[in-house]
Amino acid sequence: MIRALLYLWRHPRRTGFVIFNLIVLALLFGWAAFTNTMSHEGIAGIPNVMLGYTGMALMVAALAAGWIAWAVMVTSRHAHLPQPAPHDVRIR
């Protein structure tokens, strides 16, 4: 357990991304539970239901944007790493 925490401490971007995903998923489940209880209010609950679905759509958009940003960061970082020499060009 301590090794895992030390690993996460050494990689703050990775840790932040994990925490971001957990927060967004918790908010999504919270919105789903909130919307589920609002659906029993009848016609008067329509604005609240729409607010719940709008909130869930924003959370899904934030999650997708986070994953896209993470992918761009990882691919741009790997694009700048030195590439190993091909194996067939070695001089003996």
mmCIF file as gemmi writes it, N, C-alpha and C atoms, coordinates in Angstrom:
data_model
loop_
_atom_site.group_PDB
_atom_site.id
_atom_site.type_symbol
_atom_site.label_atom_id
_atom_site.label_alt_id
_atom_site.label_comp_id
_atom_site.label_asym_id
_atom_site.label_entity_id
_atom_site.label_seq_id
_atom_site.pdbx_PDB_ins_code
_atom_site.Cartn_x
_atom_site.Cartn_y
_atom_site.Cartn_z
_atom_site.occupancy
_atom_site.B_iso_or_equiv
_atom_site.pdbx_formal_charge
_atom_site.auth_seq_id
_atom_site.auth_asym_id
_atom_site.pdbx_PDB_model_num
ATOM 1 N N . MET Axp A 1 ? 0.826 -1.191 0 1 0 ? 1 A 1
ATOM 2 C CA . MET Axp A 1 ? 0 0 0 1 0 ? 1 A 1
ATOM 3 C C . MET Axp A 1 ? 0.871 1.255 0 1 0 ? 1 A 1
ATOM 4 N N . ILE Axp A 2 ? 1.911 1.237 0.825 1 0 ? 2 A 1
ATOM 5 C CA . ILE Axp A 2 ? 2.79 2.399 0.902 1 0 ? 2 A 1
ATOM 6 C C . ILE Axp A 2 ? 3.535 2.587 -0.414 1 0 ? 2 A 1
ATOM 7 N N . ARG Axp A 3 ? 3.936 1.474 -1.056 1 0 ? 3 A 1
ATOM 8 C CA . ARG Axp A 3 ? 4.617 1.588 -2.352 1 0 ? 3 A 1
ATOM 9 C C . ARG Axp A 3 ? 3.703 2.21 -3.39 1 0 ? 3 A 1
ATOM 10 N N . ALA Axp A 4 ? 2.434 1.847 -3.361 1 0 ? 4 A 1
ATOM 11 C CA . ALA Axp A 4 ? 1.482 2.422 -4.315 1 0 ? 4 A 1
ATOM 12 C C . ALA Axp A 4 ? 1.311 3.913 -4.071 1 0 ? 4 A 1
ATOM 13 N N . LEU Axp A 5 ? 1.232 4.317 -2.822 1 0 ? 5 A 1
ATOM 14 C CA . LEU Axp A 5 ? 1.102 5.751 -2.513 1 0 ? 5 A 1
ATOM 15 C C . LEU Axp A 5 ? 2.359 6.516 -2.899 1 0 ? 5 A 1
ATOM 16 N N . LEU Axp A 6 ? 3.52 5.92 -2.68 1 0 ? 6 A 1
ATOM 17 C CA . LEU Axp A 6 ? 4.767 6.574 -3.094 1 0 ? 6 A 1
ATOM 18 C C . LEU Axp A 6 ? 4.84 6.708 -4.611 1 0 ? 6 A 1
ATOM 19 N N . TYR Axp A 7 ? 4.372 5.697 -5.329 1 0 ? 7 A 1
ATOM 20 C CA . TYR Axp A 7 ? 4.342 5.763 -6.788 1 0 ? 7 A 1
ATOM 21 C C . TYR Axp A 7 ? 3.435 6.9 -7.253 1 0 ? 7 A 1
ATOM 22 N N . LEU Axp A 8 ? 2.251 7.011 -6.651 1 0 ? 8 A 1
ATOM 23 C CA . LEU Axp A 8 ? 1.337 8.088 -7.029 1 0 ? 8 A 1
ATOM 24 C C . LEU Axp A 8 ? 1.9 9.459 -6.641 1 0 ? 8 A 1
ATOM 25 N N . TRP Axp A 9 ? 2.625 9.532 -5.549 1 0 ? 9 A 1
ATOM 26 C CA . TRP Axp A 9 ? 3.212 10.8 -5.121 1 0 ? 9 A 1
ATOM 27 C C . TRP Axp A 9 ? 4.288 11.265 -6.102 1 0 ? 9 A 1
ATOM 28 N N . ARG Axp A 10 ? 5.023 10.318 -6.711 1 0 ? 10 A 1
ATOM 29 C CA . ARG Axp A 10 ? 6.068 10.673 -7.67 1 0 ? 10 A 1
ATOM 30 C C . ARG Axp A 10 ? 5.489 11.126 -9.001 1 0 ? 10 A 1
ATOM 31 N N . HIS Axp A 11 ? 4.246 10.789 -9.295 1 0 ? 11 A 1
ATOM 32 C CA . HIS Axp A 11 ? 3.625 11.128 -10.575 1 0 ? 11 A 1
ATOM 33 C C . HIS Axp A 11 ? 2.358 11.953 -10.321 1 0 ? 11 A 1
ATOM 34 N N . PRO Axp A 12 ? 2.512 13.257 -10.037 1 0 ? 12 A 1
ATOM 35 C CA . PRO Axp A 12 ? 1.344 14.059 -9.657 1 0 ? 12 A 1
ATOM 36 C C . PRO Axp A 12 ? 0.32 14.21 -10.779 1 0 ? 12 A 1
ATOM 37 N N . ARG Axp A 13 ? 0.769 14.233 -12.053 1 0 ? 13 A 1
ATOM 38 C CA . ARG Axp A 13 ? -0.213 14.342 -13.14 1 0 ? 13 A 1
ATOM 39 C C . ARG Axp A 13 ? -1.064 13.095 -13.224 1 0 ? 13 A 1
ATOM 40 N N . ARG Axp A 14 ? -0.437 11.953 -13.07 1 0 ? 14 A 1
ATOM 41 C CA . ARG Axp A 14 ? -1.176 10.686 -13.108 1 0 ? 14 A 1
ATOM 42 C C . ARG Axp A 14 ? -2.13 10.608 -11.925 1 0 ? 14 A 1
ATOM 43 N N . THR Axp A 15 ? -1.665 11.017 -10.764 1 0 ? 15 A 1
ATOM 44 C CA . THR Axp A 15 ? -2.51 11.011 -9.57 1 0 ? 15 A 1
ATOM 45 C C . THR Axp A 15 ? -3.677 11.97 -9.738 1 0 ? 15 A 1
ATOM 46 N N . GLY Axp A 16 ? -3.402 13.142 -10.27 1 0 ? 16 A 1
ATOM 47 C CA . GLY Axp A 16 ? -4.476 14.115 -10.496 1 0 ? 16 A 1
ATOM 48 C C . GLY Axp A 16 ? -5.5 13.598 -11.477 1 0 ? 16 A 1
ATOM 49 N N . PHE Axp A 17 ? -5.054 12.876 -12.502 1 0 ? 17 A 1
ATOM 50 C CA . PHE Axp A 17 ? -5.976 12.332 -13.484 1 0 ? 17 A 1
ATOM 51 C C . PHE Axp A 17 ? -6.856 11.258 -12.859 1 0 ? 17 A 1
ATOM 52 N N . VAL Axp A 18 ? -6.282 10.43 -12.012 1 0 ? 18 A 1
ATOM 53 C CA . VAL Axp A 18 ? -7.067 9.4 -11.325 1 0 ? 18 A 1
ATOM 54 C C . VAL Axp A 18 ? -8.093 10.06 -10.41 1 0 ? 18 A 1
ATOM 55 N N . ILE Axp A 19 ? -7.668 11.067 -9.67 1 0 ? 19 A 1
ATOM 56 C CA . ILE Axp A 19 ? -8.581 11.77 -8.769 1 0 ? 19 A 1
ATOM 57 C C . ILE Axp A 19 ? -9.681 12.47 -9.559 1 0 ? 19 A 1
ATOM 58 N N . PHE Axp A 20 ? -9.333 13.107 -10.679 1 0 ? 20 A 1
ATOM 59 C CA . PHE Axp A 20 ? -10.325 13.754 -11.533 1 0 ? 20 A 1
ATOM 60 C C . PHE Axp A 20 ? -11.375 12.748 -12.001 1 0 ? 20 A 1
ATOM 61 N N . ASN Axp A 21 ? -10.94 11.579 -12.454 1 0 ? 21 A 1
ATOM 62 C CA . ASN Axp A 21 ? -11.886 10.562 -12.912 1 0 ? 21 A 1
ATOM 63 C C . ASN Axp A 21 ? -12.795 10.086 -11.787 1 0 ? 21 A 1
ATOM 64 N N . LEU Axp A 22 ? -12.238 9.904 -10.599 1 0 ? 22 A 1
ATOM 65 C CA . LEU Axp A 22 ? -13.054 9.47 -9.471 1 0 ? 22 A 1
ATOM 66 C C . LEU Axp A 22 ? -14.082 10.524 -9.082 1 0 ? 22 A 1
ATOM 67 N N . ILE Axp A 23 ? -13.688 11.791 -9.113 1 0 ? 23 A 1
ATOM 68 C CA . ILE Axp A 23 ? -14.622 12.867 -8.772 1 0 ? 23 A 1
ATOM 69 C C . ILE Axp A 23 ? -15.745 12.949 -9.798 1 0 ? 23 A 1
ATOM 70 N N . VAL Axp A 24 ? -15.4 12.886 -11.078 1 0 ? 24 A 1
ATOM 71 C CA . VAL Axp A 24 ? -16.426 12.965 -12.124 1 0 ? 24 A 1
ATOM 72 C C . VAL Axp A 24 ? -17.378 11.781 -12.03 1 0 ? 24 A 1
ATOM 73 N N . LEU Axp A 25 ? -16.856 10.58 -11.798 1 0 ? 25 A 1
ATOM 74 C CA . LEU Axp A 25 ? -17.735 9.414 -11.671 1 0 ? 25 A 1
ATOM 75 C C . LEU Axp A 25 ? -18.638 9.522 -10.442 1 0 ? 25 A 1
ATOM 76 N N . ALA Axp A 26 ? -18.101 10.037 -9.346 1 0 ? 26 A 1
ATOM 77 C CA . ALA Axp A 26 ? -18.932 10.235 -8.148 1 0 ? 26 A 1
ATOM 78 C C . ALA Axp A 26 ? -20.035 11.26 -8.424 1 0 ? 26 A 1
ATOM 79 N N . LEU Axp A 27 ? -19.693 12.332 -9.13 1 0 ? 27 A 1
ATOM 80 C CA . LEU Axp A 27 ? -20.712 13.321 -9.47 1 0 ? 27 A 1
ATOM 81 C C . LEU Axp A 27 ? -21.753 12.751 -10.424 1 0 ? 27 A 1
ATOM 82 N N . LEU Axp A 28 ? -21.336 11.925 -11.362 1 0 ? 28 A 1
ATOM 83 C CA . LEU Axp A 28 ? -22.3 11.288 -12.264 1 0 ? 28 A 1
ATOM 84 C C . LEU Axp A 28 ? -23.281 10.401 -11.506 1 0 ? 28 A 1
ATOM 85 N N . PHE Axp A 29 ? -22.765 9.598 -10.588 1 0 ? 29 A 1
ATOM 86 C CA . PHE Axp A 29 ? -23.661 8.751 -9.802 1 0 ? 29 A 1
ATOM 87 C C . PHE Axp A 29 ? -24.562 9.596 -8.9 1 0 ? 29 A 1
ATOM 88 N N . GLY Axp A 30 ? -24.032 10.696 -8.372 1 0 ? 30 A 1
ATOM 89 C CA . GLY Axp A 30 ? -24.855 11.597 -7.574 1 0 ? 30 A 1
ATOM 90 C C . GLY Axp A 30 ? -25.977 12.22 -8.386 1 0 ? 30 A 1
ATOM 91 N N . TRP Axp A 31 ? -25.649 12.692 -9.596 1 0 ? 31 A 1
ATOM 92 C CA . TRP Axp A 31 ? -26.677 13.253 -10.474 1 0 ? 31 A 1
ATOM 93 C C . TRP Axp A 31 ? -27.705 12.191 -10.845 1 0 ? 31 A 1
ATOM 94 N N . ALA Axp A 32 ? -27.267 10.966 -11.089 1 0 ? 32 A 1
ATOM 95 C CA . ALA Axp A 32 ? -28.203 9.896 -11.445 1 0 ? 32 A 1
ATOM 96 C C . ALA Axp A 32 ? -29.164 9.609 -10.298 1 0 ? 32 A 1
ATOM 97 N N . ALA Axp A 33 ? -28.661 9.569 -9.089 1 0 ? 33 A 1
ATOM 98 C CA . ALA Axp A 33 ? -29.526 9.342 -7.929 1 0 ? 33 A 1
ATOM 99 C C . ALA Axp A 33 ? -30.471 10.516 -7.722 1 0 ? 33 A 1
ATOM 100 N N . PHE Axp A 34 ? -29.973 11.729 -7.904 1 0 ? 34 A 1
ATOM 101 C CA . PHE Axp A 34 ? -30.792 12.93 -7.744 1 0 ? 34 A 1
ATOM 102 C C . PHE Axp A 34 ? -31.898 12.961 -8.788 1 0 ? 34 A 1
ATOM 103 N N . THR Axp A 35 ? -31.577 12.633 -10.024 1 0 ? 35 A 1
ATOM 104 C CA . THR Axp A 35 ? -32.561 12.632 -11.102 1 0 ? 35 A 1
ATOM 105 C C . THR Axp A 35 ? -33.581 11.52 -10.899 1 0 ? 35 A 1
ATOM 106 N N . ASN Axp A 36 ? -33.154 10.392 -10.374 1 0 ? 36 A 1
ATOM 107 C CA . ASN Axp A 36 ? -34.07 9.279 -10.147 1 0 ? 36 A 1
ATOM 108 C C . ASN Axp A 36 ? -35.153 9.662 -9.144 1 0 ? 36 A 1
ATOM 109 N N . THR Axp A 37 ? -34.797 10.366 -8.091 1 0 ? 37 A 1
ATOM 110 C CA . THR Axp A 37 ? -35.807 10.768 -7.105 1 0 ? 37 A 1
ATOM 111 C C . THR Axp A 37 ? -36.687 11.893 -7.629 1 0 ? 37 A 1
ATOM 112 N N . MET Axp A 38 ? -36.184 12.705 -8.556 1 0 ? 38 A 1
ATOM 113 C CA . MET Axp A 38 ? -36.993 13.793 -9.101 1 0 ? 38 A 1
ATOM 114 C C . MET Axp A 38 ? -38.046 13.305 -10.079 1 0 ? 38 A 1
ATOM 115 N N . SER Axp A 39 ? -37.855 12.15 -10.664 1 0 ? 39 A 1
ATOM 116 C CA . SER Axp A 39 ? -38.785 11.682 -11.684 1 0 ? 39 A 1
ATOM 117 C C . SER Axp A 39 ? -40.142 11.301 -11.104 1 0 ? 39 A 1
ATOM 118 N N . HIS Axp A 40 ? -40.267 11.211 -9.805 1 0 ? 40 A 1
ATOM 119 C CA . HIS Axp A 40 ? -41.536 10.857 -9.168 1 0 ? 40 A 1
ATOM 120 C C . HIS Axp A 40 ? -42.383 12.09 -8.847 1 0 ? 40 A 1
ATOM 121 N N . GLU Axp A 41 ? -41.918 13.274 -9.208 1 0 ? 41 A 1
ATOM 122 C CA . GLU Axp A 41 ? -42.633 14.505 -8.867 1 0 ? 41 A 1
ATOM 123 C C . GLU Axp A 41 ? -43.692 14.882 -9.892 1 0 ? 41 A 1
ATOM 124 N N . GLY Axp A 42 ? -43.766 14.169 -10.995 1 0 ? 42 A 1
ATOM 125 C CA . GLY Axp A 42 ? -44.769 14.479 -12.002 1 0 ? 42 A 1
ATOM 126 C C . GLY Axp A 42 ? -44.348 15.642 -12.879 1 0 ? 42 A 1
ATOM 127 N N . ILE Axp A 43 ? -45.329 16.372 -13.398 1 0 ? 43 A 1
ATOM 128 C CA . ILE Axp A 43 ? -45.059 17.47 -14.336 1 0 ? 43 A 1
ATOM 129 C C . ILE Axp A 43 ? -44.292 18.61 -13.674 1 0 ? 43 A 1
ATOM 130 N N . ALA Axp A 44 ? -44.442 18.795 -12.374 1 0 ? 44 A 1
ATOM 131 C CA . ALA Axp A 44 ? -43.749 19.879 -11.678 1 0 ? 44 A 1
ATOM 132 C C . ALA Axp A 44 ? -42.248 19.611 -11.573 1 0 ? 44 A 1
ATOM 133 N N . GLY Axp A 45 ? -41.846 18.366 -11.731 1 0 ? 45 A 1
ATOM 134 C CA . GLY Axp A 45 ? -40.432 18.031 -11.606 1 0 ? 45 A 1
ATOM 135 C C . GLY Axp A 45 ? -39.661 18.095 -12.907 1 0 ? 45 A 1
ATOM 136 N N . ILE Axp A 46 ? -40.328 18.468 -14.017 1 0 ? 46 A 1
ATOM 137 C CA . ILE Axp A 46 ? -39.645 18.499 -15.314 1 0 ? 46 A 1
ATOM 138 C C . ILE Axp A 46 ? -38.433 19.434 -15.314 1 0 ? 46 A 1
ATOM 139 N N . PRO Axp A 47 ? -38.526 20.662 -14.781 1 0 ? 47 A 1
ATOM 140 C CA . PRO Axp A 47 ? -37.313 21.501 -14.766 1 0 ? 47 A 1
ATOM 141 C C . PRO Axp A 47 ? -36.164 20.877 -13.979 1 0 ? 47 A 1
ATOM 142 N N . ASN Axp A 48 ? -36.489 20.223 -12.886 1 0 ? 48 A 1
ATOM 143 C CA . ASN Axp A 48 ? -35.441 19.586 -12.087 1 0 ? 48 A 1
ATOM 144 C C . ASN Axp A 48 ? -34.832 18.393 -12.825 1 0 ? 48 A 1
ATOM 145 N N . VAL Axp A 49 ? -35.665 17.634 -13.535 1 0 ? 49 A 1
ATOM 146 C CA . VAL Axp A 49 ? -35.161 16.505 -14.304 1 0 ? 49 A 1
ATOM 147 C C . VAL Axp A 49 ? -34.25 17.014 -15.417 1 0 ? 49 A 1
ATOM 148 N N . MET Axp A 50 ? -34.654 18.081 -16.088 1 0 ? 50 A 1
ATOM 149 C CA . MET Axp A 50 ? -33.821 18.648 -17.155 1 0 ? 50 A 1
ATOM 150 C C . MET Axp A 50 ? -32.5 19.164 -16.59 1 0 ? 50 A 1
ATOM 151 N N . LEU Axp A 51 ? -32.547 19.764 -15.41 1 0 ? 51 A 1
ATOM 152 C CA . LEU Axp A 51 ? -31.316 20.207 -14.761 1 0 ? 51 A 1
ATOM 153 C C . LEU Axp A 51 ? -30.403 19.018 -14.463 1 0 ? 51 A 1
ATOM 154 N N . GLY Axp A 52 ? -30.995 17.922 -14.013 1 0 ? 52 A 1
ATOM 155 C CA . GLY Axp A 52 ? -30.206 16.73 -13.726 1 0 ? 52 A 1
ATOM 156 C C . GLY Axp A 52 ? -29.556 16.168 -14.974 1 0 ? 52 A 1
ATOM 157 N N . TYR Axp A 53 ? -30.324 16.078 -16.068 1 0 ? 53 A 1
ATOM 158 C CA . TYR Axp A 53 ? -29.75 15.551 -17.306 1 0 ? 53 A 1
ATOM 159 C C . TYR Axp A 53 ? -28.705 16.494 -17.89 1 0 ? 53 A 1
ATOM 160 N N . THR Axp A 54 ? -28.902 17.795 -17.742 1 0 ? 54 A 1
ATOM 161 C CA . THR Axp A 54 ? -27.897 18.756 -18.207 1 0 ? 54 A 1
ATOM 162 C C . THR Axp A 54 ? -26.611 18.607 -17.404 1 0 ? 54 A 1
ATOM 163 N N . GLY Axp A 55 ? -26.75 18.43 -16.107 1 0 ? 55 A 1
ATOM 164 C CA . GLY Axp A 55 ? -25.575 18.22 -15.261 1 0 ? 55 A 1
ATOM 165 C C . GLY Axp A 55 ? -24.833 16.949 -15.63 1 0 ? 55 A 1
ATOM 166 N N . MET Axp A 56 ? -25.572 15.883 -15.914 1 0 ? 56 A 1
ATOM 167 C CA . MET Axp A 56 ? -24.913 14.636 -16.314 1 0 ? 56 A 1
ATOM 168 C C . MET Axp A 56 ? -24.221 14.793 -17.66 1 0 ? 56 A 1
ATOM 169 N N . ALA Axp A 57 ? -24.844 15.527 -18.582 1 0 ? 57 A 1
ATOM 170 C CA . ALA Axp A 57 ? -24.21 15.748 -19.894 1 0 ? 57 A 1
ATOM 171 C C . ALA Axp A 57 ? -22.925 16.554 -19.736 1 0 ? 57 A 1
ATOM 172 N N . LEU Axp A 58 ? -22.931 17.546 -18.862 1 0 ? 58 A 1
ATOM 173 C CA . LEU Axp A 58 ? -21.712 18.329 -18.621 1 0 ? 58 A 1
ATOM 174 C C . LEU Axp A 58 ? -20.615 17.485 -17.985 1 0 ? 58 A 1
ATOM 175 N N . MET Axp A 59 ? -20.992 16.587 -17.095 1 0 ? 59 A 1
ATOM 176 C CA . MET Axp A 59 ? -19.997 15.717 -16.477 1 0 ? 59 A 1
ATOM 177 C C . MET Axp A 59 ? -19.401 14.747 -17.499 1 0 ? 59 A 1
ATOM 178 N N . VAL Axp A 60 ? -20.232 14.215 -18.39 1 0 ? 60 A 1
ATOM 179 C CA . VAL Axp A 60 ? -19.72 13.32 -19.434 1 0 ? 60 A 1
ATOM 180 C C . VAL Axp A 60 ? -18.79 14.098 -20.367 1 0 ? 60 A 1
ATOM 181 N N . ALA Axp A 61 ? -19.161 15.345 -20.692 1 0 ? 61 A 1
ATOM 182 C CA . ALA Axp A 61 ? -18.299 16.172 -21.541 1 0 ? 61 A 1
ATOM 183 C C . ALA Axp A 61 ? -16.972 16.461 -20.838 1 0 ? 61 A 1
ATOM 184 N N . ALA Axp A 62 ? -17.004 16.735 -19.539 1 0 ? 62 A 1
ATOM 185 C CA . ALA Axp A 62 ? -15.764 16.982 -18.786 1 0 ? 62 A 1
ATOM 186 C C . ALA Axp A 62 ? -14.906 15.727 -18.746 1 0 ? 62 A 1
ATOM 187 N N . LEU Axp A 63 ? -15.537 14.565 -18.598 1 0 ? 63 A 1
ATOM 188 C CA . LEU Axp A 63 ? -14.783 13.308 -18.583 1 0 ? 63 A 1
ATOM 189 C C . LEU Axp A 63 ? -14.142 13.051 -19.941 1 0 ? 63 A 1
ATOM 190 N N . ALA Axp A 64 ? -14.894 13.264 -21.019 1 0 ? 64 A 1
ATOM 191 C CA . ALA Axp A 64 ? -14.345 13.066 -22.365 1 0 ? 64 A 1
ATOM 192 C C . ALA Axp A 64 ? -13.215 14.057 -22.646 1 0 ? 64 A 1
ATOM 193 N N . ALA Axp A 65 ? -13.398 15.305 -22.252 1 0 ? 65 A 1
ATOM 194 C CA . ALA Axp A 65 ? -12.347 16.311 -22.457 1 0 ? 65 A 1
ATOM 195 C C . ALA Axp A 65 ? -11.091 15.962 -21.66 1 0 ? 65 A 1
ATOM 196 N N . GLY Axp A 66 ? -11.264 15.452 -20.461 1 0 ? 66 A 1
ATOM 197 C CA . GLY Axp A 66 ? -10.114 15.035 -19.659 1 0 ? 66 A 1
ATOM 198 C C . GLY Axp A 66 ? -9.352 13.897 -20.298 1 0 ? 66 A 1
ATOM 199 N N . TRP Axp A 67 ? -10.063 12.913 -20.835 1 0 ? 67 A 1
ATOM 200 C CA . TRP Axp A 67 ? -9.396 11.786 -21.488 1 0 ? 67 A 1
ATOM 201 C C . TRP Axp A 67 ? -8.706 12.232 -22.775 1 0 ? 67 A 1
ATOM 202 N N . ILE Axp A 68 ? -9.327 13.121 -23.524 1 0 ? 68 A 1
ATOM 203 C CA . ILE Axp A 68 ? -8.693 13.625 -24.748 1 0 ? 68 A 1
ATOM 204 C C . ILE Axp A 68 ? -7.439 14.417 -24.406 1 0 ? 68 A 1
ATOM 205 N N . ALA Axp A 69 ? -7.523 15.276 -23.39 1 0 ? 69 A 1
ATOM 206 C CA . ALA Axp A 69 ? -6.346 16.046 -22.974 1 0 ? 69 A 1
ATOM 207 C C . ALA Axp A 69 ? -5.236 15.122 -22.492 1 0 ? 69 A 1
ATOM 208 N N . TRP Axp A 70 ? -5.579 14.065 -21.761 1 0 ? 70 A 1
ATOM 209 C CA . TRP Axp A 70 ? -4.588 13.112 -21.285 1 0 ? 70 A 1
ATOM 210 C C . TRP Axp A 70 ? -3.918 12.406 -22.465 1 0 ? 70 A 1
ATOM 211 N N . ALA Axp A 71 ? -4.713 12.009 -23.455 1 0 ? 71 A 1
ATOM 212 C CA . ALA Axp A 71 ? -4.151 11.327 -24.625 1 0 ? 71 A 1
ATOM 213 C C . ALA Axp A 71 ? -3.224 12.246 -25.41 1 0 ? 71 A 1
ATOM 214 N N . VAL Axp A 72 ? -3.6 13.516 -25.564 1 0 ? 72 A 1
ATOM 215 C CA . VAL Axp A 72 ? -2.744 14.466 -26.273 1 0 ? 72 A 1
ATOM 216 C C . VAL Axp A 72 ? -1.439 14.668 -25.513 1 0 ? 72 A 1
ATOM 217 N N . MET Axp A 73 ? -1.524 14.771 -24.195 1 0 ? 73 A 1
ATOM 218 C CA . MET Axp A 73 ? -0.321 14.971 -23.394 1 0 ? 73 A 1
ATOM 219 C C . MET Axp A 73 ? 0.609 13.762 -23.501 1 0 ? 73 A 1
ATOM 220 N N . VAL Axp A 74 ? 0.054 12.579 -23.413 1 0 ? 74 A 1
ATOM 221 C CA . VAL Axp A 74 ? 0.882 11.37 -23.465 1 0 ? 74 A 1
ATOM 222 C C . VAL Axp A 74 ? 1.512 11.206 -24.842 1 0 ? 74 A 1
ATOM 223 N N . THR Axp A 75 ? 0.735 11.395 -25.906 1 0 ? 75 A 1
ATOM 224 C CA . THR Axp A 75 ? 1.294 11.222 -27.246 1 0 ? 75 A 1
ATOM 225 C C . THR Axp A 75 ? 2.314 12.299 -27.575 1 0 ? 75 A 1
ATOM 226 N N . SER Axp A 76 ? 2.101 13.53 -27.116 1 0 ? 76 A 1
ATOM 227 C CA . SER Axp A 76 ? 3.095 14.575 -27.386 1 0 ? 76 A 1
ATOM 228 C C . SER Axp A 76 ? 4.371 14.327 -26.6 1 0 ? 76 A 1
ATOM 229 N N . ARG Axp A 77 ? 4.257 13.775 -25.421 1 0 ? 77 A 1
ATOM 230 C CA . ARG Axp A 77 ? 5.451 13.475 -24.633 1 0 ? 77 A 1
ATOM 231 C C . ARG Axp A 77 ? 6.243 12.339 -25.272 1 0 ? 77 A 1
ATOM 232 N N . HIS Axp A 78 ? 5.544 11.317 -25.748 1 0 ? 78 A 1
ATOM 233 C CA . HIS Axp A 78 ? 6.229 10.187 -26.371 1 0 ? 78 A 1
ATOM 234 C C . HIS Axp A 78 ? 6.794 10.553 -27.733 1 0 ? 78 A 1
ATOM 235 N N . ALA Axp A 79 ? 6.267 11.565 -28.368 1 0 ? 79 A 1
ATOM 236 C CA . ALA Axp A 79 ? 6.788 11.984 -29.671 1 0 ? 79 A 1
ATOM 237 C C . ALA Axp A 79 ? 8.166 12.638 -29.519 1 0 ? 79 A 1
ATOM 238 N N . HIS Axp A 80 ? 8.475 13.176 -28.345 1 0 ? 80 A 1
ATOM 239 C CA . HIS Axp A 80 ? 9.736 13.877 -28.126 1 0 ? 80 A 1
ATOM 240 C C . HIS Axp A 80 ? 10.815 12.997 -27.502 1 0 ? 80 A 1
ATOM 241 N N . LEU Axp A 81 ? 10.476 11.764 -27.176 1 0 ? 81 A 1
ATOM 242 C CA . LEU Axp A 81 ? 11.467 10.869 -26.602 1 0 ? 81 A 1
ATOM 243 C C . LEU Axp A 81 ? 12.414 10.384 -27.696 1 0 ? 81 A 1
ATOM 244 N N . PRO Axp A 82 ? 13.684 10.198 -27.363 1 0 ? 82 A 1
ATOM 245 C CA . PRO Axp A 82 ? 14.621 9.701 -28.379 1 0 ? 82 A 1
ATOM 246 C C . PRO Axp A 82 ? 14.25 8.289 -28.811 1 0 ? 82 A 1
ATOM 247 N N . GLN Axp A 83 ? 14.322 8.053 -30.098 1 0 ? 83 A 1
ATOM 248 C CA . GLN Axp A 83 ? 13.983 6.746 -30.646 1 0 ? 83 A 1
ATOM 249 C C . GLN Axp A 83 ? 15.243 5.885 -30.729 1 0 ? 83 A 1
ATOM 250 N N . PRO Axp A 84 ? 15.125 4.605 -30.405 1 0 ? 84 A 1
ATOM 251 C CA . PRO Axp A 84 ? 16.309 3.729 -30.519 1 0 ? 84 A 1
ATOM 252 C C . PRO Axp A 84 ? 16.678 3.527 -31.985 1 0 ? 84 A 1
ATOM 253 N N . ALA Axp A 85 ? 17.952 3.27 -32.196 1 0 ? 85 A 1
ATOM 254 C CA . ALA Axp A 85 ? 18.437 3.029 -33.563 1 0 ? 85 A 1
ATOM 255 C C . ALA Axp A 85 ? 17.887 1.708 -34.075 1 0 ? 85 A 1
ATOM 256 N N . PRO Axp A 86 ? 17.648 1.605 -35.378 1 0 ? 86 A 1
ATOM 257 C CA . PRO Axp A 86 ? 17.169 0.336 -35.933 1 0 ? 86 A 1
ATOM 258 C C . PRO Axp A 86 ? 18.21 -0.765 -35.743 1 0 ? 86 A 1
ATOM 259 N N . HIS Axp A 87 ? 17.758 -1.987 -35.635 1 0 ? 87 A 1
ATOM 260 C CA . HIS Axp A 87 ? 18.659 -3.117 -35.358 1 0 ? 87 A 1
ATOM 261 C C . HIS Axp A 87 ? 19.522 -3.488 -36.565 1 0 ? 87 A 1
ATOM 262 N N . ASP Axp A 88 ? 19.064 -3.234 -37.758 1 0 ? 88 A 1
ATOM 263 C CA . ASP Axp A 88 ? 19.817 -3.681 -38.936 1 0 ? 88 A 1
ATOM 264 C C . ASP Axp A 88 ? 20.913 -2.7 -39.339 1 0 ? 88 A 1
ATOM 265 N N . VAL Axp A 89 ? 21.125 -1.605 -38.626 1 0 ? 89 A 1
ATOM 266 C CA . VAL Axp A 89 ? 22.118 -0.617 -39.001 1 0 ? 89 A 1
ATOM 267 C C . VAL Axp A 89 ? 23.376 -0.73 -38.137 1 0 ? 89 A 1
ATOM 268 N N . ARG Axp A 90 ? 23.444 -1.696 -37.269 1 0 ? 90 A 1
ATOM 269 C CA . ARG Axp A 90 ? 24.599 -1.808 -36.371 1 0 ? 90 A 1
ATOM 270 C C . ARG Axp A 90 ? 25.881 -2.067 -37.158 1 0 ? 90 A 1
ATOM 271 N N . ILE Axp A 91 ? 26.953 -1.464 -36.669 1 0 ? 91 A 1
ATOM 272 C CA . ILE Axp A 91 ? 28.269 -1.686 -37.254 1 0 ? 91 A 1
ATOM 273 C C . ILE Axp A 91 ? 29.005 -2.646 -36.331 1 0 ? 91 A 1
ATOM 274 N N . ARG Axp A 92 ? 29.554 -3.696 -36.916 1 0 ? 92 A 1
ATOM 275 C CA . ARG Axp A 92 ? 30.243 -4.709 -36.09 1 0 ? 92 A 1
ATOM 276 C C . ARG Axp A 92 ? 31.707 -4.656 -36.316 1 0 ? 92 A 1
